[in-house]
Amino acid sequence: MFEDFTLWNWLTIASLVVNLITMILVIVSLTKKRSIQVEQQASAQVAASKQTKPAEVAGVVFCRNCGNQFDSSHSSCPSCNATR
């Protein structure tokens, strides 16, 4: 059966086998890439759902001692260390 195969026939068969293997590898890599993207989207959704509400915006106050303004979340003036 294989005695009448020419070099051209063997090269054609080898080419088809290489193309088939390449196609399988591409499909596998695309499937893995898609599954990784799905996992990343799922983890991003979980992380977004676990985020807490942002803290309330702090106001600005003026120091009675030196007159500089600072964030109201501080208990003392960062410039002169005077308490509020």
N, C-alpha and C positions, 0 to 999 in steps of 0.2 A: 504493500500500500504506500509506504513512504519512499520507495525506491525511485519513483518518478517525480518527486518534488525537486524543483530547481531551486537555485539560490534565491531567485526572486520570490518564490513562494515562502521560503523560510524567513526572508526579510519582511515580507508582508505580515506573516503571523507574529513575528517578534514585535513589529510596529503596533499591531493591534493589542498585544498583551501589555506593552508599555503604556499605550493610551488608556487602556482599561484600568491599570494600576494607578495612573495619574488621576483619572476621574474619581476613583474611589477615595484617594487621599484628599482631593479637593472637597468632596462631599463631607468627609469626616471632619476636616478642619473647619468648614463653614458651620457644621452642626455644633461643634464645640464652641466656636466664637459666638453663635447665637445663644447657646445655653449660658455662657458667661455673661452676655449682655442682659439676659433675663434675670440672672441672679443679682447682678449689680442694680438693676431697676428695682427689684424686690427689696434689696437691702436699703436702697435710698428711700423707698416708701416707708419702710419700718423706721428708719432714722428720722424721717420727717414727722411721722406720727408720734414719736417719743419726745420730740422737742418741746420744751416747756415754753410757756408764754414769756415774752421778753419782760425784763424788769421795768418797773415804772420809770419814766424819765425823771431824772433828778433836776431840780431847779438850781438857779444861781443865786447866791447870797453875797452880801457885802460884809466884810469884817468891820466891826465897830471900833477896833483898835487902830488898824492901819488903812482901812478903806479899800483894800484889794478885794476883787470878787473871786469866789471859789465855789466849787460844787457843793450843793447842800447835803450830799451824802457824807461829807467829812464832818467830824465833830469839832475840829479846830482848824484855824487858818493855817495853810501851808507856808505862808510868808513869815508870820510873827508868832505862830503857835498859840494864839489867844483862843480860848474856848468860845463856843457859840453862846 
